[in-house]
Amino acid sequence: MSDRLKGQLALVTGASRGIGAATAIALAAQGAHIILTARTTGGLEEVEDAIYAAGGSATIAPIDLYDLTAIPQLVSAIADRWRALDMLVLNAGALGTLGPVPSFDPKEFDKVMALNVTANAALIAAFSPMLRLARAGRVVGVTSSVGAAPRAYWGMYGASKAAFDNIIASYGLEMANISPVRTAIVDPGATRTKMRERAYPGEDPQSVKPPERVADAIVRLMTEGFDSGTRIRVD
């Protein structure tokens, strides 16, 4: 355990597994108290147990981000206990079906955009007052390279990540001259996650890096600081 982030509060979405779980555990190891959010209560409890076993502290907050009415309820519950939010890690996301643009199912496209874009914009809006009360509020979004570099058959997911990146970067620019809040975007690259497994079903999971490598990069950002507009790729 370290105390580099002692006394600070972090909220991590999609924290029940993969990059979200690894990031939550890594931030807790630096002394932060972690609010763990995801739809899967069992997974959140496992991550919470791992954090406490290592000497850290966490609170689970199960939430379905497709239900936008749940977001202000989450904020209200957190604001009743804590004054400020130091770190917001936007990791939860949906892949959708990979395929050509003409084959998009409009309902599925709406669902991918609802989680990857609308819910994340709503989280930023809802938590912005608490982030601005922090000494140095930080927002980190976990993205994908297809948001910046279009790829055949990845149009649905890529479009959502392009919008996601733009929203985070725009918020950072808006905050630059009026508050200490800063934003950064992390492209994890090829990482051993369930989403990666869905996208590349024939790939050997051991041939790509574990999510802990991405978590370590996020921890470095949080502990060392960054300017809005920062974008890193984890190779």
ZAMITOR-121480 format. One line per 2 residues: number of its first residue (from 1); their letters; for each residue x, y, z of N, C-alpha, C, O. Coordinates in steps of 0.02 Angstrom, whole numbers, padded with zeros to 5 digits. Layout:
BEGIN
NUM) A) X,Y,Z,X,Y,Z,X,Y,Z,X,Y,Z; ...
end
This chain:
BEGIN
1) MS) 00042,-00061,00000,00000,00000,00000,00043,00063,00000,00097,00066,00030; 00018,00113,-00035,00051,00178,-00037,00001,00231,-00012,-00058,00217,-00008
3) DR) 00025,00290,00003,-00020,00343,00024,-00019,00402,-00025,-00039,00458,-00006; 00003,00391,-00087,00008,00445,-00135,-00060,00476,-00151,-00065,00535,-00167
5) LK) -00114,00436,-00146,-00181,00461,-00160,-00224,00458,-00097,-00286,00459,-00101; -00192,00456,-00039,-00229,00452,00024,-00276,00512,00032,-00258,00569,00019
7) GQ) -00337,00497,00054,-00386,00550,00064,-00423,00570,00002,-00466,00614,00005; -00408,00539,-00055,-00442,00556,-00117,-00495,00504,-00135,-00491,00446,-00115
9) LA) -00544,00526,-00172,-00601,00485,-00190,-00602,00474,-00266,-00596,00522,-00304; -00608,00411,-00287,-00611,00395,-00358,-00673,00354,-00373,-00691,00310,-00333
11) LV) -00704,00367,-00429,-00760,00326,-00452,-00739,00294,-00518,-00715,00329,-00563; -00748,00229,-00523,-00728,00191,-00583,-00790,00156,-00610,-00821,00117,-00574
13) TG) -00807,00167,-00673,-00863,00132,-00703,-00839,00068,-00737,-00780,00063,-00756; -00884,00020,-00743,-00864,-00044,-00772,-00811,-00078,-00729,-00764,-00108,-00755
15) AS) -00819,-00073,-00662,-00766,-00094,-00616,-00772,-00167,-00594,-00734,-00188,-00550; -00817,-00205,-00623,-00826,-00274,-00601,-00777,-00322,-00633,-00771,-00379,-00610
17) RG) -00742,-00301,-00685,-00694,-00346,-00718,-00649,-00306,-00764,-00658,-00245,-00773; -00600,-00339,-00793,-00557,-00310,-00844,-00520,-00248,-00823,-00495,-00244,-00766
19) IG) -00516,-00199,-00867,-00478,-00138,-00855,-00507,-00099,-00795,-00470,-00071,-00755; -00573,-00098,-00790,-00604,-00062,-00735,-00586,-00091,-00667,-00568,-00054,-00621
21) AA) -00589,-00157,-00661,-00572,-00190,-00598,-00498,-00179,-00582,-00481,-00163,-00525; -00455,-00188,-00631,-00383,-00180,-00620,-00367,-00108,-00600,-00324,-00097,-00557
23) TA) -00400,-00060,-00631,-00388,00011,-00615,-00411,00027,-00544,-00377,00062,-00507; -00469,00001,-00525,-00494,00012,-00458,-00446,-00015,-00406,-00432,00018,-00356
25) IA) -00422,-00076,-00417,-00376,-00107,-00370,-00310,-00068,-00366,-00282,-00058,-00312; -00286,-00045,-00424,-00222,-00008,-00426,-00228,00060,-00392,-00182,00081,-00358
27) LA) -00284,00095,-00402,-00293,00160,-00370,-00301,00152,-00294,-00277,00192,-00256; -00336,00098,-00274,-00344,00085,-00202,-00276,00071,-00170,-00265,00089,-00112
29) AQ) -00232,00039,-00207,-00165,00024,-00181,-00124,00087,-00170,-00074,00085,-00134; -00146,00142,-00200,-00112,00206,-00190,-00145,00247,-00135,-00127,00305,-00123
31) GA) -00195,00218,-00102,-00226,00251,-00045,-00293,00283,-00057,-00324,00307,-00010; -00317,00284,-00120,-00382,00315,-00134,-00439,00270,-00111,-00432,00209,-00110
33) HI) -00494,00301,-00092,-00555,00263,-00080,-00592,00258,-00147,-00601,00308,-00181; -00613,00198,-00165,-00641,00186,-00232,-00715,00172,-00228,-00737,00130,-00188
35) IL) -00754,00206,-00269,-00824,00189,-00279,-00828,00146,-00341,-00811,00168,-00396; -00849,00084,-00332,-00850,00035,-00386,-00920,00032,-00417,-00968,00018,-00382
37) TA) -00925,00046,-00481,-00990,00043,-00514,-00989,-00005,-00573,-00940,-00010,-00609; -01044,-00041,-00581,-01056,-00087,-00637,-01126,-00115,-00626,-01157,-00103,-00574
39) RT) -01149,-00154,-00674,-01215,-00185,-00665,-01211,-00249,-00624,-01259,-00268,-00592; -01153,-00282,-00624,-01145,-00348,-00594,-01124,-00342,-00521,-01065,-00328,-00507
41) TG) -01170,-00352,-00475,-01154,-00345,-00404,-01102,-00395,-00382,-01056,-00378,-00344; -01108,-00458,-00405,-01060,-00510,-00385,-00989,-00492,-00403,-00943,-00500,-00363
43) GL) -00979,-00467,-00463,-00913,-00446,-00485,-00886,-00388,-00444,-00827,-00387,-00427; -00929,-00340,-00428,-00908,-00284,-00387,-00887,-00307,-00318,-00838,-00282,-00290
45) EE) -00923,-00354,-00290,-00906,-00379,-00224,-00838,-00414,-00224,-00800,-00409,-00176; -00823,-00449,-00278,-00757,-00482,-00284,-00701,-00431,-00286,-00649,-00440,-00254
47) VE) -00712,-00377,-00324,-00661,-00324,-00328,-00654,-00289,-00260,-00599,-00275,-00238; -00710,-00275,-00228,-00708,-00244,-00162,-00670,-00288,-00113,-00630,-00263,-00073
49) DA) -00682,-00354,-00115,-00646,-00400,-00070,-00571,-00398,-00083,-00531,-00398,-00036; -00552,-00395,-00147,-00481,-00393,-00165,-00449,-00329,-00139,-00392,-00330,-00115
51) IY) -00485,-00273,-00144,-00459,-00209,-00119,-00449,-00211,-00044,-00397,-00190,-00019; -00499,-00235,-00008,-00493,-00238,00065,-00439,-00288,00087,-00404,-00276,00136
53) AA) -00433,-00343,00051,-00381,-00393,00068,-00311,-00363,00062,-00265,-00385,00097; -00304,-00314,00017,-00239,-00282,00007,-00229,-00221,00052,-00177,-00188,00048
55) GG) -00278,-00208,00095,-00271,-00152,00141,-00303,-00087,00118,-00295,-00035,00150; -00340,-00090,00063,-00373,-00030,00037,-00445,-00024,00059,-00468,-00063,00100
57) SA) -00480,00024,00030,-00551,00034,00048,-00591,00050,-00014,-00567,00082,-00061; -00653,00027,-00014,-00696,00037,-00072,-00769,00034,-00052,-00786,00009,00002
59) TI) -00812,00060,-00095,-00884,00057,-00086,-00915,00034,-00152,-00897,00061,-00205; -00959,-00015,-00150,-00990,-00036,-00213,-01055,00003,-00223,-01091,00018,-00176
61) AP) -01068,00019,-00287,-01128,00056,-00305,-01154,00027,-00371,-01141,00056,-00424; -01190,-00028,-00368,-01217,-00058,-00430,-01262,-00008,-00466,-01304,00025,-00436
63) ID) -01253,-00003,-00532,-01293,00045,-00571,-01297,00020,-00643,-01248,-00005,-00671; -01355,00028,-00673,-01365,00015,-00744,-01362,00082,-00780,-01409,00122,-00775
65) LY) -01308,00095,-00815,-01299,00160,-00847,-01346,00173,-00906,-01350,00229,-00931; -01381,00120,-00928,-01432,00131,-00979,-01492,00169,-00949,-01531,00199,-00985
67) DL) -01498,00166,-00883,-01552,00202,-00849,-01524,00269,-00825,-01493,00273,-00772; -01536,00320,-00864,-01507,00386,-00848,-01535,00415,-00783,-01503,00457,-00752
69) TA) -01593,00392,-00762,-01621,00418,-00699,-01581,00393,-00639,-01586,00422,-00585; -01542,00340,-00648,-01502,00313,-00593,-01441,00356,-00579,-01414,00354,-00524
71) IP) -01418,00395,-00628,-01357,00434,-00620,-01365,00489,-00567,-01323,00494,-00523; -01416,00532,-00571,-01423,00582,-00517,-01434,00551,-00449,-01415,00580,-00398
73) QL) -01465,00492,-00446,-01473,00458,-00382,-01405,00437,-00354,-01393,00442,-00294; -01362,00413,-00399,-01294,00394,-00378,-01256,00455,-00352,-01225,00451,-00299
75) VS) -01259,00509,-00388,-01225,00570,-00367,-01250,00594,-00299,-01210,00613,-00256; -01315,00593,-00290,-01344,00615,-00228,-01319,00573,-00169,-01303,00599,-00116
77) AI) -01316,00507,-00180,-01293,00462,-00127,-01220,00475,-00109,-01202,00474,-00051; -01180,00488,-00160,-01109,00501,-00148,-01099,00569,-00116,-01059,00577,-00070
79) AD) -01135,00620,-00140,-01128,00687,-00112,-01151,00692,-00040,-01129,00736,-00003; -01195,00647,-00020,-01217,00645,00051,-01160,00624,00097,-01160,00639,00157
81) RW) -01111,00588,00069,-01056,00561,00110,-00990,00597,00099,-00950,00604,00146; -00978,00619,00038,-00915,00652,00022,-00928,00720,-00010,-00978,00730,-00045
83) RA) -00883,00766,00002,-00891,00834,-00025,-00870,00838,-00098,-00904,00870,-00139; -00813,00806,-00115,-00784,00814,-00182,-00766,00746,-00212,-00756,00697,-00176
85) LD) -00762,00745,-00278,-00739,00686,-00314,-00673,00704,-00348,-00671,00749,-00389; -00620,00669,-00330,-00554,00685,-00357,-00541,00653,-00425,-00508,00683,-00467
87) ML) -00567,00592,-00435,-00552,00555,-00496,-00614,00520,-00523,-00650,00487,-00486; -00627,00528,-00588,-00681,00494,-00622,-00651,00455,-00680,-00625,00485,-00727
89) VL) -00656,00389,-00677,-00629,00347,-00731,-00688,00318,-00769,-00725,00276,-00743; -00696,00340,-00831,-00751,00319,-00874,-00728,00260,-00917,-00698,00269,-00969
91) NA) -00743,00201,-00892,-00718,00140,-00924,-00773,00097,-00954,-00761,00061,-01003; -00834,00100,-00927,-00888,00057,-00951,-00903,00071,-01024,-00904,00129,-01046
93) GA) -00916,00019,-01063,-00932,00029,-01133,-00962,-00034,-01164,-00956,-00089,-01137; -00993,-00025,-01222,-01023,-00080,-01259,-00990,-00085,-01328,-00978,-00034,-01360
95) LG) -00976,-00146,-01350,-00945,-00157,-01415,-00995,-00154,-01472,-00981,-00124,-01524; -01053,-00185,-01463,-01100,-00192,-01518,-01077,-00245,-01567,-01025,-00276,-01557
97) TL) -01116,-00255,-01619,-01100,-00305,-01670,-01052,-00276,-01721,-01063,-00222,-01748; -00998,-00312,-01734,-00951,-00290,-01785,-00978,-00311,-01853,-00998,-00368,-01863
99) GP) -00980,-00264,-01900,-01006,-00279,-01966,-01008,-00217,-02009,-00994,-00162,-01985; -01026,-00224,-02074,-01026,-00167,-02119,-01080,-00116,-02101,-01132,-00133,-02072
101) VP) -01067,-00054,-02117,-01112,00001,-02100,-01183,-00012,-02126,-01231,00001,-02089; -01192,-00036,-02189,-01261,-00046,-02213,-01300,-00098,-02174,-01362,-00101,-02181
103) SF) -01267,-00139,-02134,-01302,-00191,-02097,-01319,-00170,-02025,-01347,-00210,-01988; -01304,-00108,-02006,-01318,-00086,-01938,-01392,-00096,-01921,-01436,-00081,-01960
105) DP) -01403,-00122,-01861,-01470,-00124,-01831,-01479,-00058,-01794,-01444,-00045,-01746; -01526,-00015,-01816,-01533,00051,-01784,-01544,00047,-01709,-01520,00089,-01671
107) KE) -01580,-00004,-01686,-01592,-00010,-01614,-01528,-00027,-01577,-01515,-00001,-01522; -01487,-00070,-01606,-01423,-00086,-01574,-01376,-00026,-01575,-01341,-00013,-01526
109) FD) -01376,00011,-01631,-01334,00070,-01636,-01354,00120,-01582,-01311,00150,-01549; -01419,00130,-01572,-01442,00175,-01520,-01419,00152,-01451,-01401,00193,-01409
111) KV) -01419,00085,-01440,-01399,00059,-01375,-01325,00069,-01362,-01305,00087,-01307; -01283,00059,-01413,-01211,00070,-01406,-01197,00144,-01392,-01158,00161,-01347
113) MA) -01230,00188,-01429,-01220,00259,-01418,-01246,00281,-01349,-01218,00325,-01317; -01301,00249,-01327,-01330,00266,-01262,-01281,00255,-01205,-01276,00295,-01159
115) LN) -01244,00199,-01208,-01195,00185,-01155,-01130,00222,-01166,-01105,00257,-01121; -01102,00216,-01225,-01035,00242,-01238,-01032,00319,-01242,-00980,00349,-01228
117) VT) -01088,00349,-01259,-01088,00422,-01268,-01135,00456,-01217,-01113,00495,-01175; -01200,00441,-01223,-01249,00478,-01183,-01238,00468,-01108,-01239,00517,-01070
119) AN) -01228,00406,-01086,-01219,00394,-01015,-01156,00427,-00989,-01155,00454,-00934; -01102,00425,-01028,-01040,00456,-01006,-01046,00532,-01003,-01019,00564,-00958
121) AA) -01081,00561,-01051,-01093,00633,-01049,-01135,00651,-00987,-01123,00702,-00954; -01183,00608,-00971,-01225,00620,-00912,-01185,00614,-00848,-01196,00652,-00800
123) LI) -01138,00566,-00845,-01095,00560,-00786,-01052,00621,-00777,-01045,00646,-00721; -01023,00646,-00831,-00981,00706,-00826,-01023,00765,-00801,-01002,00802,-00756
125) AA) -01082,00773,-00830,-01125,00829,-00810,-01145,00823,-00736,-01144,00873,-00700; -01163,00763,-00715,-01187,00754,-00647,-01132,00761,-00595,-01144,00787,-00541
127) FS) -01071,00739,-00612,-01016,00741,-00564,-00974,00804,-00570,-00929,00815,-00529; -00987,00846,-00620,-00946,00906,-00629,-00942,00950,-00567,-00888,00974,-00550
129) PM) -00998,00962,-00532,-00993,01004,-00472,-00946,00974,-00419,-00909,01010,-00387; -00948,00908,-00410,-00904,00876,-00360,-00831,00876,-00384,-00786,00883,-00344
131) LR) -00821,00868,-00449,-00753,00870,-00476,-00723,00940,-00467,-00664,00947,-00452; -00764,00991,-00475,-00740,01060,-00469,-00725,01079,-00396,-00689,01127,-00383
133) LA) -00753,01041,-00349,-00738,01053,-00279,-00673,01020,-00257,-00647,01035,-00203; -00647,00974,-00298,-00585,00941,-00282,-00526,00988,-00293,-00530,01035,-00333
135) RA) -00471,00975,-00258,-00411,01015,-00268,-00386,01011,-00340,-00362,01060,-00368; -00391,00951,-00369,-00369,00941,-00438,-00410,00884,-00468,-00386,00828,-00474
137) GR) -00473,00899,-00487,-00516,00848,-00515,-00489,00820,-00580,-00464,00857,-00622; -00493,00755,-00588,-00466,00722,-00648,-00517,00675,-00678,-00549,00635,-00642
139) VV) -00526,00679,-00743,-00571,00634,-00780,-00529,00597,-00832,-00496,00628,-00873; -00531,00532,-00829,-00495,00490,-00878,-00545,00446,-00914,-00583,00409,-00882
141) GV) -00545,00448,-00980,-00589,00406,-01020,-00550,00352,-01054,-00498,00365,-01084; -00575,00291,-01050,-00543,00234,-01084,-00575,00226,-01152,-00635,00213,-01157
143) TS) -00535,00234,-01204,-00560,00237,-01272,-00536,00179,-01314,-00518,00126,-01288; -00536,00187,-01380,-00510,00138,-01427,-00479,00174,-01486,-00500,00230,-01503
145) SV) -00430,00143,-01516,-00398,00174,-01574,-00446,00185,-01632,-00434,00229,-01674; -00500,00145,-01636,-00546,00151,-01692,-00587,00215,-01687,-00620,00234,-01736
147) GA) -00585,00249,-01630,-00619,00313,-01625,-00583,00367,-01665,-00614,00414,-01690; -00517,00361,-01671,-00477,00410,-01707,-00456,00386,-01776,-00443,00426,-01820
149) AP) -00453,00320,-01785,-00431,00290,-01849,-00483,00239,-01871,-00480,00181,-01850; -00531,00259,-01913,-00585,00213,-01934,-00559,00148,-01963,-00508,00146,-01997
151) RA) -00596,00094,-01948,-00577,00028,-01971,-00638,-00007,-01999,-00693,-00002,-01971; -00630,-00041,-02055,-00686,-00077,-02085,-00718,-00124,-02035,-00684,-00160,-01998
153) YW) -00785,-00124,-02034,-00826,-00167,-01992,-00828,-00146,-01918,-00862,-00178,-01878; -00794,-00093,-01901,-00794,-00069,-01833,-00831,-00002,-01828,-00822,00034,-01778
155) GM) -00871,00015,-01877,-00901,00082,-01881,-00946,00100,-01822,-00946,00157,-01799; -00985,00052,-01798,-01031,00066,-01743,-00992,00084,-01680,-01005,00136,-01649
157) YG) -00946,00042,-01661,-00907,00054,-01601,-00862,00115,-01611,-00855,00156,-01565; -00831,00120,-01669,-00786,00176,-01683,-00822,00243,-01680,-00794,00292,-01653
159) AS) -00882,00247,-01706,-00920,00309,-01704,-00935,00330,-01632,-00931,00388,-01615; -00952,00280,-01591,-00967,00296,-01521,-00905,00320,-01484,-00909,00366,-01443
161) KA) -00847,00290,-01499,-00786,00311,-01465,-00761,00379,-01490,-00731,00416,-01452; -00773,00394,-01553,-00754,00460,-01579,-00794,00515,-01542,-00767,00567,-01524
163) AF) -00859,00501,-01533,-00901,00549,-01496,-00880,00553,-01423,-00877,00607,-01394; -00865,00496,-01393,-00843,00492,-01323,-00780,00534,-01314,-00776,00574,-01267
165) DN) -00731,00525,-01357,-00668,00562,-01353,-00681,00638,-01358,-00653,00677,-01320; -00725,00657,-01404,-00739,00727,-01415,-00771,00759,-01354,-00754,00816,-01335
167) II) -00817,00723,-01323,-00851,00750,-01264,-00801,00761,-01206,-00802,00813,-01174; -00759,00711,-01195,-00710,00718,-01140,-00661,00775,-01154,-00646,00815,-01110
169) AS) -00636,00778,-01216,-00589,00831,-01233,-00621,00900,-01229,-00591,00948,-01205; -00683,00905,-01252,-00719,00969,-01249,-00729,00992,-01177,-00721,01051,-01161
171) YG) -00748,00945,-01134,-00757,00962,-01063,-00691,00987,-01033,-00691,01034,-00994; -00636,00955,-01052,-00572,00977,-01027,-00556,01048,-01048,-00530,01087,-01008
173) LE) -00571,01066,-01110,-00559,01134,-01135,-00604,01184,-01098,-00583,01239,-01083; -00665,01163,-01085,-00712,01208,-01051,-00690,01222,-00979,-00701,01277,-00953
175) MA) -00660,01173,-00947,-00639,01179,-00878,-00571,01214,-00870,-00554,01238,-00816; -00532,01217,-00924,-00462,01238,-00920,-00452,01305,-00887,-00406,01314,-00847
177) NI) -00496,01353,-00901,-00485,01421,-00875,-00529,01439,-00816,-00526,01494,-00790; -00571,01391,-00795,-00617,01408,-00740,-00611,01362,-00680,-00642,01375,-00628
179) SP) -00572,01308,-00686,-00566,01262,-00630,-00503,01220,-00638,-00473,01221,-00692; -00482,01184,-00586,-00424,01141,-00592,-00439,01073,-00625,-00394,01032,-00632
181) VR) -00501,01061,-00645,-00519,00996,-00675,-00483,00987,-00741,-00480,01032,-00783; -00454,00927,-00749,-00418,00910,-00811,-00442,00843,-00837,-00464,00800,-00798
183) TA) -00438,00833,-00902,-00462,00772,-00933,-00407,00740,-00976,-00364,00774,-01004; -00410,00674,-00980,-00363,00636,-01021,-00398,00576,-01051,-00449,00553,-01025
185) IV) -00371,00552,-01106,-00399,00494,-01141,-00345,00441,-01145,-00288,00455,-01164; -00364,00379,-01127,-00317,00323,-01127,-00340,00272,-01178,-00396,00245,-01172
187) DP) -00298,00258,-01227,-00311,00204,-01275,-00273,00143,-01251,-00211,00143,-01253; -00308,00091,-01227,-00272,00035,-01196,-00236,-00010,-01246,-00195,-00051,-01225
189) GA) -00252,-00004,-01311,-00222,-00050,-01359,-00247,-00121,-01346,-00296,-00131,-01310; -00213,-00170,-01375,-00234,-00240,-01367,-00226,-00263,-01295,-00170,-00266,-01269
191) TR) -00282,-00279,-01263,-00281,-00295,-01192,-00327,-00355,-01179,-00377,-00364,-01213; -00308,-00396,-01132,-00345,-00458,-01116,-00409,-00442,-01078,-00409,-00440,-01017
193) TK) -00464,-00432,-01116,-00529,-00417,-01086,-00583,-00458,-01119,-00571,-00489,-01172; -00641,-00460,-01089,-00698,-00495,-01118,-00719,-00463,-01184,-00739,-00499,-01230
195) MR) -00715,-00397,-01188,-00733,-00364,-01251,-00684,-00383,-01307,-00705,-00396,-01363; -00620,-00386,-01290,-00571,-00408,-01339,-00584,-00480,-01362,-00577,-00497,-01420
197) ER) -00603,-00521,-01315,-00618,-00591,-01330,-00676,-00597,-01379,-00676,-00639,-01424; -00726,-00554,-01369,-00783,-00553,-01416,-00763,-00530,-01485,-00785,-00558,-01535
199) AY) -00720,-00480,-01488,-00700,-00451,-01552,-00652,-00496,-01590,-00652,-00498,-01651; -00610,-00533,-01553,-00560,-00577,-01584,-00566,-00647,-01554,-00523,-00668,-01515
201) PG) -00619,-00684,-01572,-00632,-00749,-01540,-00578,-00801,-01550,-00573,-00848,-01510; -00538,-00796,-01602,-00486,-00846,-01614,-00419,-00829,-01585,-00371,-00867,-01592
203) ED) -00414,-00772,-01551,-00350,-00749,-01525,-00333,-00783,-01459,-00377,-00795,-01418; -00270,-00798,-01450,-00246,-00825,-01386,-00243,-00767,-01336,-00204,-00721,-01346
205) PQ) -00283,-00769,-01283,-00284,-00713,-01235,-00215,-00698,-01205,-00200,-00642,-01188; -00174,-00750,-01200,-00107,-00739,-01171,-00060,-00702,-01218,-00005,-00683,-01198
207) SV) -00082,-00691,-01280,-00039,-00656,-01328,-00045,-00580,-01322,-00007,-00544,-01354; -00092,-00556,-01281,-00099,-00484,-01272,-00090,-00468,-01198,-00094,-00511,-01155
209) KP) -00076,-00405,-01183,-00058,-00384,-01115,-00118,-00389,-01068,-00175,-00385,-01089; -00104,-00398,-01004,-00158,-00400,-00954,-00184,-00330,-00939,-00149,-00281,-00951
211) PE) -00244,-00325,-00912,-00273,-00258,-00897,-00233,-00220,-00844,-00239,-00159,-00840; -00194,-00254,-00804,-00154,-00220,-00754,-00105,-00170,-00784,-00088,-00120,-00753
213) RV) -00082,-00184,-00845,-00035,-00137,-00878,-00070,-00070,-00892,-00041,-00017,-00884; -00133,-00075,-00913,-00172,-00014,-00926,-00186,00022,-00860,-00181,00084,-00856
215) AD) -00203,-00016,-00809,-00216,00013,-00743,-00155,00051,-00718,-00162,00105,-00690; -00096,00023,-00727,-00035,00057,-00705,-00026,00124,-00741,-00004,00173,-00710
217) AI) -00044,00126,-00805,-00038,00189,-00843,-00087,00241,-00816,-00070,00300,-00811; -00147,00219,-00799,-00196,00266,-00771,-00174,00291,-00703,-00182,00350,-00688
219) VR) -00147,00248,-00662,-00121,00268,-00597,-00066,00320,-00605,-00063,00369,-00566; -00022,00311,-00653,00031,00360,-00664,00002,00429,-00681,00025,00480,-00657
221) LM) -00050,00429,-00723,-00083,00493,-00739,-00111,00525,-00676,-00102,00585,-00665; -00144,00486,-00636,-00177,00513,-00577,-00127,00538,-00524,-00141,00587,-00490
223) TE) -00071,00505,-00519,-00022,00524,-00467,00025,00578,-00490,00049,00618,-00450; 00041,00580,-00555,00089,00628,-00580,00056,00691,-00607,00089,00743,-00614
225) GF) -00009,00687,-00623,-00044,00745,-00651,-00038,00749,-00726,00006,00717,-00756; -00081,00787,-00757,-00081,00793,-00830,-00120,00856,-00850,-00158,00883,-00810
227) DS) -00109,00878,-00911,-00147,00934,-00939,-00204,00908,-00981,-00198,00854,-01011; -00259,00946,-00984,-00314,00926,-01028,-00288,00921,-01100,-00246,00961,-01121
229) GT) -00314,00873,-01135,-00291,00860,-01203,-00241,00802,-01206,-00223,00779,-01259; -00220,00778,-01147,-00175,00721,-01144,-00209,00659,-01172,-00266,00644,-01155
231) RI) -00174,00624,-01215,-00198,00561,-01243,-00139,00513,-01244,-00087,00529,-01273; -00146,00455,-01213,-00092,00407,-01213,-00117,00340,-01239,-00175,00322,-01233
233) RV) -00071,00303,-01268,-00086,00235,-01290,-00040,00188,-01249,00019,00202,-01240; -00069,00134,-01225,-00032,00086,-01185,-00013,00027,-01229,-00056,-00012,-01249
235) D) 00051,00020,-01244,00074,-00034,-01288,00101,-00093,-01247,00123,-00143,-01275
end
